[in-house]
Amino acid sequence: MPDPTIQTQPTFPAFTPSSPTIRSGKSALAIVFLVVFIDLLGFGIVIPLLSRYGERYVNTLIEGGKKDPLGGAILGLLMASFSAMQFFFAPIWGRFSDRVGRRPILLIGLVGSVFFYTLFGYASDLPADVEWAPVALTLLFVSRIGAGVAGATIGTAQAVIADCTTPERRKHGMALIGAAFGIGFTFGPLVGFASLYFFPNHYGVIGYTAAGLSLSALLLGLVLLPETRRFAEAPPLRRKWFDARGAREVLRSPVLAPIVLIFFLATFGFGGFEPTLALLIEDVLHLSERNSFLLFGYVGFVLVMTQGFLYRRLANRLSEETFMAMGISLMALGLLLLGGVTWLAYQQSTGFSFRLSCMLVSMTLAVIGFAFLTPSAQALVSRRSDPAKQGEILGVNQSAASLARILGPIFGLSLYKLTPSHLLPYLFGAALLLVMLPLLPRIRRGAEMTP
């Protein structure tokens, strides 16, 4: 017999707070935005240079370095370790936050980020010789694994948004998290490169800068972040700390499972787009690393403007399901156009200016589509969840996205190398997105199943 708490989510009174609570909710939204932004800024500082730092030690330990299969596998595992830990720990932190509150979980995550980014800085400064390379590489793995565990609290941050917004305003709040992501990824690499510019001989400055930013977010949270979990309205359920039933219940739910699946597939498709973009810029446009960075900054800028401004302006007029349909369509169109750009470059039938224009248009469409889809899916998952399991269910959804970020780059990079035209990852991504469209009627019917 289906679990009634999952198949038909129980209703709970619309949140109509008093004035003090409204102020508290607005304060929590602002602080969570700043905390996520600063923490993601630290992540954005580290991630562009992580593979280069790891390569220094791999080259010492393995003949052939990253070109050797073992060396390449080690670097791949180093890059994937962060998302792997988020996959495992996002539901756990969410379940913790349902039991003990959001504030302590977010603060614990920030403490972990400070420690593990500091460890990353220390490891990065160790000599790349035979004696120290094994120690440094081990510490890099520990730091990335630890940072992944600490950073798996994004689902808890989304639960804060759910606590502080009415169901009708939920997508506005979720768009704030997306905007914080975009700003962090846009300015993080800028801060990282500026740090190396002023301290060119100190590799560890990247980690220490990220740790300092996480520390500032921690202090901000300690002073200003209120507790938003309302235990009187939704008492905590007695459940094990480590319990796989929560994920199974979500994945079996006709109300939640289609949304989580679309969120996974969209992140999977976008995860294949991101790592191939650097290769595409080099192969199609023949730009230098400095100019390539400008295009990555443009992606972050479009993400910020879409979720920070355009999405929030349209949110009063459009439903989450409509946003998801638009997002899927725009992402698919953007990826198809990117595939067209790769084909034109392979045929050598157009000039640089035309290819650059087409690439900017296709990137813009793909990023806007992703920015429309993700907060809408997160808002729907939150609205259709039992309030006593809000953190856990949002954590499961975030866990699905982390798994997609592990698998997406593997498929994307593998398909990119299969043909000289580099067309396959973009055709595959577009086809994957179009397969999602038949799921949308099921999601709309899910609204009728939720009382």
Buried (B, 14 or more C-beta within 10 A) or exposed (E): EEEEBBBBBEEEEEBEEEEEBEEBBEBBBEBBBBBBBBBBBBBBBBBBBBBEBBBBBBBBBBEEBBEBEBBBEBBBEBBBBBBBBBBBBBBBBBBBBBBBBBBBBBBBBBBBBBBBBBBBBBBBBBEBEEEBBEEBBEBBBBBBBBBBBBBBBBBBBBBBBBBBBBBEBBBBBBBBBBBBBBBBBBBBBBBBBBBBEEBEEBBBBBBBBBBBBBBBBBEBBEEEBBBBBBEEEBEBEEBEEEBEEBBEBBBEBBBBBBBBBBBBBBBBBBBBBBBBBBBBBEBBBEBEEEEBBEBBBBBBBBBBBBBBEBBBEBBEEBBBBBBBBBBBBBBBBBBBBBBBBBBBBBEEEEEEEEBBEBBBBBBBBBBBBBBBBBBBBBBBBBBBBBBBBBBBBBBBBBBBBBBBBBBBBBBBBEBBEEEEBBBBBBBBBBEBBBEBBEBBEBBBEBBEEBE
